[in-house]
Amino acid sequence: MEAAMGLMRRIPPKHTETALSALLSLMPHHSSDLLSQVDQPLQVLCDVECGKEFILCEYNRDADSYRSPWSNKYHPLLEDGSLPSLRLRKLEVEANDIFAIYRDQYYEGGISSVYMWEDDNEGFVACFLIKKDGSKTGQGRRGYLEEGAWDAIHVIEVGPEEEENTNYRLTSTVMLTLTTDNESSGTFSLSGSIRRQMSMRLSVADGHLCNMGRMIEEMESKLRNSLDQVYFGKTREMVCTLRPPSEVSQMRMPES
C-alpha cells in the first residue's frame, strides 16, 4: 500500500484515473483505501431538476450515485442515500451560494460545490470543491492553452464547540494540468498536484462559514504561491538555462 501511494503521488493528474484503475485491478483488497486516499481529477454532472452542474467526488457518493448540492437528490436516483441533517443542510445551501461568489471573483468562472455531513465526534465535515477548465475551448479567456484544468479540493473537519471556540482542520489539494501547442510557445505540457494542511482554533462568534472561508482563502493563496515557485519557477529556470534568450547569449559570447 505504501508503494502504491508513493507511485500515485508521482503520477501526473491527467493520468491518475488510468493508474488508479490499474492499481485497483492489482490490489482489489485495498480498493477502499485507494479510493479514499487518492485524489482524482474532478468530474461534473448536471442536475436536470435544477439545471445546474455539480462536482462528483467520494464525499457526495453513495453506492454508484452522487448527491447534488442544489436539489439534495442523488443521480441516478437512490431512495435510501445518506443525507445531511436539516441544520447541516441549511448551512450547506448557504455555503454553496457564498462559495459560488468566491469562485467567480477569484476564478472568473468554473464550477463549485460544497458538501457537508456529520462525523462521529459531535462535529461535522465540509468539503469545498472548485473545477476550472482553462482551455481555449472551455473557460479560458485568453485562449493560450490547448488543455488546462485546475481542480481544488478543500476538506475541513469542524470539532464540537467548546466555550464558544471550535477546532478546524483543513486539508487542501490542488491538481493542475496545462498544455500549449502554438507557434509562439511550441508544445509544452505541465501537470502536478500539491497538498497542504492547516489547523486553527477559532471563535464561532462570526459563524462557521466565515471561519472556513478565511482558512480556504489563506490556504489557496499559499498553494498558488507554491505552485508558482515549484512548477513555473523551476520550469522557467530550466528553460532559461538550456535555451537562454538571445540577448543573454550575446552577452556571454567572448569578445573577438
Residue, then its C-alpha position, 0 to 999 in steps of 0.5 A: m500500500e505504501a508503494a502504491m501511494g508513493l507511485m500515485r503521488r508521482i503520477p501526473p493528474k491527467h493520468t491518475e484515473t488510468a493508474l488508479s484503475a490499474l492499481l485497483s485491478l492489482m490490489p482489489h483488497h485495498s480498493s477502499d483505501l485507494l479510493s479514499q486516499v487518492d485524489q482524482p481529477l474532478q468530474v461534473l454532472c448536471d442536475v436536470e431538476c435544477g439545471k445546474e452542474f455539480i462536482l462528483c467526488e467520494y464525499n457526495r457518493d453513495a453506492d454508484s450515485y452522487r448527491s447534488p448540492w442544489s436539489n439534495k437528490y442523488h443521480p441516478l436516483l437512490e431512495d435510501g442515500s445518506l443525507p445531511s441533517l436539516r441544520l447541516r443542510k441549511l448551512e450547506v445551501e448557504a455555503n454553496d451560494i457564498f462559495a459560488i461568489y468566491r469562485d467567480q471573483y477569484y476564478e472568473g468562472g468554473i464550477s463549485s460545490v460544497y458538501m457537508w455531513e456529520d462525523d462521529n465526534e459531535g462535529f461535522v465535515a465540509c468539503f469545498l470543491i472548485k473545477k476550472d477548465g482553462s482551455k481555449t475551448g472551455q473557460g479560458r479567456r485568453g485562449y493560450l492553452e490547448e488543455g488546462a484544468w485546475d481542480a481544488i479540493h478543500v476538506i475541513e473537519v469542524g470539532p464540537e464547540e467548546e466555550e464558544n471556540t471550535n477546532y478546524r482542520l483543513t486539508s487542501t489539494v490542488m491538481l493542475t494540468l496545462t498544455t500549449d501547442n502554438e507557434s509562439s510557445g511550441t508544445f509544452s505540457l505541465s501537470g502536478s498536484i500539491r497538498r497542504q494542511m492547516s489547523m486553527r482554533l477559532s471563535v464561532a462568534d462570526g459563524h462557521l462559514c466565515n471561519m472556513g472561508r478565511m482558512i480556504e482563502e489563506m490556504e489557496s493563496k499559499l498553494r498558488n504561491s507554491l505552485d508558482q515557485v515549484y512548477f513555473g519557477k523551476t520550469r522557467e529556470m530550466v528553460c532559461t538555462l538550456r535555451p537562454p534568450s538571445e540577448v543573454s547569449q550575446m552577452r556571454m559570447p567572448e569578445s573577438 
